């Protein structure tokens, strides 16, 4: 089942995001290797700077999605003000094999 991780950064934490990005990118690469990442990317503020994340993951249930979300280096570093986890159904424009 797909889950959307809708993450909002804490205000004023852009440098924490920048500093933690290599570990976050490695974490996402690991999810790709495990077949657990559908897609991911940052939300942008009015100035085009990252201020949150949308990460779409494959997990067996909500508990597994929560564990995965908590494992993200951004989450561990305290970057996020909030993380909303929602089940999601990919209906339109789903790539072959996804």
Buried (B, 14 or more C-beta within 10 A) or exposed (E): EBBBBBBBBBEEBBEBBEEBBEBBEEBBEEBEEEEBBBEBEBBEEEEEEBBBBEBBBBBEEEEBBBEBBEEBBBBEBEBBEEBEBEEBEEEEEEEEEE
